[in-house]
Amino acid sequence: MREEEIKRKRTESRLVELIPEALSTMNDNRINGLTVTEVVCSRGRYDAKVYLDKSYLDEKEQHEALKQLRVVSGYLSTYIRESEGWYKAPKFTFEFDDQLEKISKIESLFQEIAKRNKKGQSDES
């Protein structure tokens, strides 16, 4: 792993900690309890895509949370710059992470395949 990649990974892991911390200081119930699942920074660390857990939000609440996050992204940048002493913070874009849903679907498919294989083996006996 090159030095630039190490710095990017370090920045990403630090942002995963700092963003929820910054959100928890806000008085907006739509966003102060959101869980950050992952942060992916661009090569130059100028942009960061923030993935959020959507497991307890419905479609309307997700839309409202994303809208509010766009409004407070400037505050987040300021909070992160001041807390870390950085000259500048990345520009944030927010998305809800559907990876957990994909994983559960894949696991259920594997379970179904295992049942079919087990059933097929018992039918052959």
Number of C-alpha atoms within 10 A of each C-alpha: 5 6 8 12 12 11 14 17 16 11 18 21 14 14 22 18 14 18 21 18 16 17 23 15 10 14 9 12 11 17 21 17 14 18 18 21 15 17 22 19 20 13 12 12 18 12 15 21 17 21 20 20 18 20 12 8 13 9 9 8 14 19 13 12 21 18 13 14 19 13 11 14 17 14 14 23 19 14 18 21 15 13 11 12 10 11 7 14 22 19 16 19 15 18 14 18 17 13 12 13 12 11 11 11 12 12 12 12 12 12 12 12 12 12 12 12 12 11 11 11 10 9 8 6 5
